[in-house]
Amino acid sequence: MIKVLGRANSVNVQKVMWCAAELDVDVERVDIGGAFGGNNTYEFRALNPNGSVPVLIDGDFVLWESNAIVRYLCDHYGTGEWKFSSAQEVALAGQWMDWYLTTMHAPMTVLFWQLIRTEAGVRNAAQINTAIAEATKHWAILDQHLAACDFIMGDEPSMADIPLGSSAYRWHSMGFERPDLPNVKAWWDRLVERGAYCDNVMIPLT
Ligand SMILES: N[C@@H](CCC(=O)N[C@@H](CS)C(=O)NCC(=O)O)C(=O)O
């Protein structure tokens, strides 16, 4: 059976677990990282020299970087909308996945650390406001895209939805005044209807 090393409340682990559940792939997840530790051992760093989670072990194949793992799972185990047949579809899905990583992840991480991991009395309001403005700019781009489709690649969910969709739970659950982005909200409501999403992504933030 495939193993995923990583704690369930890591957004990067959630991407992988959500994807595996959508593909109906059985996964044994092992709690590593955060309060569980275990990611700074010699054995773990032999698997992932970064000491970060998730790590996927599929037989003798080892892979780290959550987006790469999602791509591998879809390519190797996906069917239907979970496995693209054209280079253009793969590239477009990759565009949104990479965009999340290079653009959206940073302000969303500031918000998460400030609003969830930092006590109310010592939060940095300037950092929070800058991150909200930055993230809003990016979510607005997705909102415009989603005006024409139910999911990022069209009528059905696909790997393109995984990174942004995982982050969307945090965006809609953290306590701040959200701008009105109706298409992003409607897309998130569609994700919430999916058991695989609820079970693996909608894990209490605190
Ligand atoms: N770019 C990497 C980032 C991995 C990463 O930073 N993981 C965090 C959890 S979200 C981690 O391992 N933090 C240390 C820990 O959990 O102890 C990926 O997408 O897999």
The ligand as a Gaussian input file, in Angstrom:
#p B3LYP/6-31G(d) Opt

LIG

0 1
 N        6.851000      22.859000      -1.088000
 C        6.683000      21.786000      -0.127000
 C        6.500000      22.405000       1.231000
 C        6.515000      21.360000       2.326000
 C        6.346000      22.011000       3.692000
 O        6.798000      23.148000       3.949000
 N        5.693000      21.273000       4.602000
 C        5.483000      21.781000       5.932000
 C        4.070000      21.421000       6.384000
 S        2.829000      22.260000       5.452000
 C        6.438000      21.101000       6.890000
 O        6.964000      20.039000       6.621000
 N        6.671000      21.750000       8.035000
 C        7.470000      21.187000       9.082000
 C        6.678000      20.323000       9.996000
 O        5.503000      20.001000       9.727000
 O        7.255000      19.921000      11.025000
 C        5.476000      20.921000      -0.545000
 O        4.585000      21.467000      -1.209000
 O        5.458000      19.720000      -0.249000

